[in-house]
Amino acid sequence: MMSRSYGSIKDGATCHTARATIDLLKDTFGDHLISRFGPMNWPPRSCDLTPLDYFLWGYVKSLVYADKPQTLDHLEDNIRRVIADIRPQMLEKVIENWTSRLDYIRASRGSPMPEIIFKM
């Protein structure tokens, strides 16, 4: 089962900052919400802190475009298929990797970490 210990929203997109969205995230993650409007502010220049950014979107895109869809319907079908095929076990591994990245960030206190980044 995936842990729900932290939630994060990093940009100011309206869908991410709408009152209903923030309320839902606060109900789900409580004081562990990392957001522009949450109890923990998003760390500056931390674009790769979310699993969506550092893994999921690239993974989905590579599979969606693998057969070079030529129509919007084909593209939409590919997106639906790829998303439906993502298994909870994969997401658990992604979250485990993400939490280890957070541990490195905490330990480095914000300093550069090339010896760690290039090992991953």
N, C-alpha and C positions, 0 to 999 in steps of 0.2 A: 504494500500500500504506500502511496506517495505521501510524503510529509507535507503538511501545510503550515510549516513554522514561519515562513516569510513570504510576503507578496511584494511585488515591485511593479511600479509604473514609472517610466522614465521620461516620457515626453509630455508636452502640454496639449496633446490632441484633445479636442472637445470630448470625444467618446471616452477618453481616459480620465477626464477631469469633471465630467458631469456629476452633479450632486448624487444622483441615483447610483452611479458607478462607484464613487468614493464611499458612499454609505454601505454598499454591498461588500466592498473590499475591507472596510473597517470591521464589519460584522464577521467576515471570514477570517481575517488576519489580526484583528485587534491592534495592539500596540506594535505589531511587527510589520506593519505596512510601510514600505519604502516608496514614497511618492511626494510629488510637489505639494500635495495637500494632506499628507499623512503625518503621523507622529515622528517619523524618521525621514529627513530630507534625502533626496537622491544625491549621492556623492558627485561632485563636479568632475567632468571629463571621464565618466565611467560608463561609456557606451556599451561595453561588452559584458556588463554584469548580468544580463538576463539570458537565460537559456534560449529564448526566442531569437535573440540577436546573434549569439555566437554559434548556435547550432541549427535550430529548427527551420528557420526560413531558408537557409542555404541547402539543407537536406531536402526539404520539400521542393524547392525550385529545381534542384538537379534531377529529381525524379519526374516532376511535372513536365519538364521540357526534354526529357530523354528521347521521346519519339517525335519531337518537333511538331507539335500540334499546329494545324493550318487553319482551324476555325475556332471561333469563340466557344462553341459547344464542345469541341474536342478538348480545349483547354480547361473548361469548367469540369468536364468529366474526369480529366486527369487530376485536377485539384481535389475533387471529392474522393476519388479512389485513393490517392496518396494519403490524405488526411485520415480516411477511414482505416487504412492499413497500419497506422501508427499504434503500436501496442504499449500498454502501461509499463511493461518491463523496460522498454527503451526509454520512456520518459523518466522512470526511476533512476536509470543510469545517468541520464542527462542531469538530473537534479543532484545526484551524488557528485558529479564532476563540478557542477556549479558551486556547491557548498565548499568543495576543496579550494576552488578559486577564491571564494570569499575568505576562507581561512588564510590564504597567502596574502590577500590584500590587508587583512587585519594585522598580520604579523609584520608586514613591511611598513605599516603606518604611512602608506601613500608614496613611498619612494619607488623608483624604477626597479623592476624585477626581471631583467632579461634572462638571468640564469634559470628562472622558473618558467617564464613565458615560453621560451624556446624548447623546453623539455616536454611540454604538454602536447 
